[in-house]
Amino acid sequence: MGLLSDPNRRRALIGMLTRLNAPICMICYMAGVAWFMGLAFEPFTLRTYMSENAMGSTMVEERFPAGERALATGREFAAHKKKTGGMPVDWLVRTMQARGLEVYTQRFSRKLPFPDEDKERYMVKGTNVYGILRAPRAPRTEALVLSAPCSPGNENNQAVGILLGLAQYFRSQIYWAKDIIFLVNEHDLIGMQAWLEGYHHTNTTGMDWSPLQGRGGSIQAALSLELSSDVVTSLDLVLEGLNGQLPNLDLANLFYAFCQKIGVLCTTQGKLPRNDWDTTSGYSHAVQTMMLMVLKQASSRPWGDHGLFLRYHIEAASIKGVNSFRPYKTDATTVGRLLEGMYRKLNNLLERLHQSYFFYLMPSLTRFVSIGYYMPAFGLLALILLLRALDLWVQLSSPPTRTTEDGVEVVPASPGVLSILTPLVISHLTGVALYTLPVLSQELAVEHFPVSETEAVVLTAIAIYTGGTRSHDTHRLLAGEGTEQGWKVLKLVAVLYLAVLLGCTALINFSLGFILALTLVPLAAFITPHVPKTLSAVVMVILSPGLTLLFAVFFFQELQETPVTLQEGWMLYLSVISQGILDHALYGSLLYPLAALLVYPCWLLFWNILFWK
Amino acid sequence: MAARRCLGLWFFLITLCVVSTGADVLHTTPVTGTESSAAGTETVVARELPEAPSDPGEHTAAEPTREGEQNDRTRGGEQTLGQPTREEEQEQEKTREGEQTPAQPTREEEEEEEEQEQTRGEEEFTREEEEEELTREEEELTTEEEELTREEEEQTREEEELTTEEEELTTEEEELTREEEEQTREEEEEQQTTAQQEEQTKRWEATELEEEHVHDAAVPPLAGDPPAADPPSPPPSKDDFQEELVIRPLHSGDIYASFQFRTVWDADFMGDQKVSHYRLFPKSLGQVITKFSVRELHISFTQGYWRTMQWGQPYLPSPPGAELWVWFQDTVTDVDGTWKELTNVLSGIFCASLNFIDSTNTVQPSASFKPLGIGNVTDHSFLRYATLPREIVCTENLTPWKKLLPCGSKAGLSVLLKSEKLFHSTFHSQAVHVRPVCQDPQCRTTSMELRQTLNVVFDLHTSGQGKREWSLFKMFSRTLTEACPLASSSKVYVDVTDNPQGEQFELSPATPLLTQAVVLGDRRTYSVYDLTQQASFGSSRSLNMLLRWKAADGEMLRPLLHSERYVAGYGLQAGEIHTLIYNHHPYRAFPVLLLSAVPWYLRLYIHTLTVSSKGKDNRPSYIHYQPSKDRERPHLLEMLLQLPPNSVTEVTVEFERALLKWTEYTPDPNHGFYVGSSVISALVPSVVAMDTNSTLDRPLFSSFFPCKEEASYFMRVYTEPLLVNLPTPDFSMPYNVICLTCTVVAVGYGSLYNLLTRTFQVDEPSPGLAKRIANVIRRFRGVPLL
């Protein structure tokens, strides 16, 4: 550290950093992006391996025999579902009781803040049915959960059938050490949220639910099953949960291990693992898989019923059966065997899953990138902000000498607190408006405009978002003329603010942090009042969080190989916004408040700097 | 008061009735139904089935006669002989009682009169009874008469101190009642119901007591079961051993088997002379009792959780894991030291981790655990209670337990205790209870009673086959061939209450003996197989009872009291413990004592303690809270709550999770940390008393006043243990941690320290090379440097 304590060398270092600031920033940005793209390159990644000892060495023999009977039960369930026009609660209770489970039900109701047009629901009322298989000679301290959503229409009947078939088979086994809870939840995530809140007796989202009558202790792991066909070609593993949380990697490893053992095709993000990493197509396949995971994780929403478990520190994943046109099919018995094997392994757990990684990206199901490998990519981007901040700091602390040599005017007047504070406050107030007004003002909007509630909310949000860009005019009225020093101080504050914001976000949800950094960092680096206004304004709008989301929607559709037209894309974009707001209200997803209350105000600060006068 | 008068009147009427109809009794033909005897709760009924067993010659001739004789010897003899003694006792009691409660004398006088009448009536009756010795069968009048004797006796002994061997429940119950009474008195909110309740309670105890007196020499009831058809009482020996198995078919199709082995020894362990010669009593335990001055010792090992809602009440409740509670003699000075030593010794005897009991999981309950044996020490400083919820029970605990039995696992009921089957069950619990009991009715000296119990529930679904049937062989993979030769009594009971006409299940071989008992507030009927009689084994020389269900799942009477406990909240900082206590009684409230001991690393916020039932605040009438001390002792919370009828009472308290020191974590910290079961001790209104429409099988005049002898019974319910995750560091990365720490110290701290402490000076520009050479030369020359 002689470097810092020696004033000469310190001066030299700082001099170099300020002189070469722009090139270094460019290099950092490119290096960061390159590093990130390199993460999908197979030689740079690690192969997945089972860390948990209790699940590793002892492979069990799976014996589930009753796939056909399970499917028959599924058909019966479908018939009853059709008859009752919803969840066949009585039938489920009876069937589960006949299988020797302790059966309980939970009623719940929820009024959405505004109608959900995707799923066509507004006032949600439903019942969850769950049966507990009590483990013999176990004191009700630990439990595993297997859940299947009761979806409207003809979906997921087979999943419920297999769930009941497994319940019957499991019940006759003596080796269970943990209670197993078989849950059929209505209204997918809302039901799951109600059940989890009831189970843990918390109420984070203001839902009404009846208290649970039976519990099984602390839940160690959970799987959610989605299956809509009698045979499947492959099973897809979904890991991304609420707020970008991921289950322990060992759960994915367990799934993969059993797929390998039983010989079932398994995918993640709907993409099979490939071995031809050295070809371009192999690499681009890996990049696509990883980018899909990044985008899903960045969306902060639960991508399956498992997603809500993660908040309670319960390792959970969804398994979705995919029936495509491939010739090789897997029948229900095999799926049942796979699940039985997984549950027996989970049953062997002595501790919660904790040995493997919680922060990772998966370029394929067999490869993973741990936090230690992907964080430098973000670090390189964040470094740019620090370098810019250093540059500004140096400029502020050694002001250029003035041309007027009067003696009094040598030091330029330090900018008033007001000139810094005003844009800060105003931009944050705009953020607050963006956060609160759309939902609050929906009735007003519906009254005055020919739109539905959902449209009203989304359009209000967009209106406030665009209207916020005019806020740079307002502060000038209050603070008066801005000085050269003023914008520098403001930019210093904004850059540091952004650095802290992105740093924290990336720690919690790397994907979100990285995507935001990718767009906001260049903007933060180059914006001054002296760049060409119009061009810069266009660039800024393009890089703004709102448009990033729009691009992400198109990009996501492209990656999923379901490209959309501009019109469809726009509609999708609107629905994504409404879903984001709903996710926040229903499950406590943090993306909407983060974007509205922090990221957008931060972007507005840079907008202010651009239009500084 | 009214109740007592009513009783008196009732007795008088009945006496008259019996006397007048006495002649008819002789000619009344026996009725086969058991309903008629339902009123006589603790009575022994010998029933001869119309279809006789295989060799009728011996059996039918011998059986009833002997039964009758026995009955009469015990009952009649006791009554006639014991009468004066009882009178004396009663007198004594009365005087004592008079001193204690000055409110009662008038009532006492009245009672005396009534009792004299009754005694007269009874004597007459006894005479008659003797006349009809042989043909005494159950029928209405007999029932009434038995009721009468019972009622009468209970009156006589109403105030008697509970000194004789009694069910553990009764003492406990009385303690609780007393406790409760004190409580209410203190708070001056005594209610009439409480008094009434207490009265009723005592009456029931007295009933129990009487029952045991009758059979004192022979078979005291185990688990609340009265003995049926006692064998001839053995000559008074110093020690005595009995074994018993109760089988209760459960409505879920599962089956519950409860073993009890009881050894009573008339030895004074605390006396001056040392006890050195052991016969039936296990020496290892005897020595422990002597060495550590143990008054009472209760230890249980349980694997599994008793499912009250599916299985009803267990005969002997126990929490998952290990539970140990001990009352020490009041001569012990260093109780904590003795306790520590005792747990270590017991740990060796039972091959269990009882040595993990230390001050951090030991508590001294002030009200929930009272001595079950005789003795009136209630100073809870001599009581220690601890649970180890994590303890796993397996064969290594079963073997030492079996070794304590006189017959080991060689003969008698204990041949059934094979670990491969016992641990292929859904619930397994084994326990040892040692307590002092009265040696004789006068209770001048005490005996030591050792009761070993083993409860096991077998699951229908996991037993394979799918047939709804159970046999001894299917349960234990053994059959019974003989009784333990050392046992004075060896019996198998099968609960056939829900099966009076054999419509629920079929039991084979059928047994001629039936008995009734009030167990856990419900009137139950049992088929009895007496293993001391060869006839029980039939021609195949082995007893393999077969229970075959005919009907599908029956409806079980919902247990009146059950509870549930869980941790609410998420995250690793705070949480909330919820305890739900359900009172399913349709119209009666009853009090419960809730005890919870929480380890110190969950820091309870006692100000957040809330108790609510039916949405309203339910104020506990008694709270005993002892805060924890870090690494020294746990939290102890005891509360007396009144549960409103048909309600859920919710007790919640918030806690914060402590961060442990790194050596304090268990080897598997991510598994979580256990919090032991809460204990709910309650006086539950009896199901028998709940039956308001009981006029079907009893005289109208007997059922007007709602006072019934079995008004409430004592019950203990254990909640689930909790598994709580504490904030846990990542122990798998010590290397990373060390690296990171060293880096932070070296780079971060070092440079910061350097910057802060270094004094900066403007140093001169370093001299050029020529100057340095010049200086070297100058130094050589001794000239001052440049």
Interface residues (C-beta under 8 A of the other chain):
Chain A: M1 L4 S5 P7 G100 E102 R134 P136 R137 A138 P139 R140 T141 E142 R171 S172 Q173 I174 H200 H201 T202 Q213 G214 R215 G217 S218 R311 Y312 H313 L350 E351 R352 H354 Q355
Chain B: S252 Q303 G304 Y305 R307 M309 Q310 P320 G321 P389 F423 H424 S425 T426 F427 H428 D459 L460 H461 T462 G464 E564 Y566 V567 A568 G569 Y570 G571 L572 E576 H578 D668 P669 N670 H671 G672 Y674 E720 P721 L722 L723 V724 N725 T728 D730 S732 V747 G750 S751 N754 L755 R758 F760
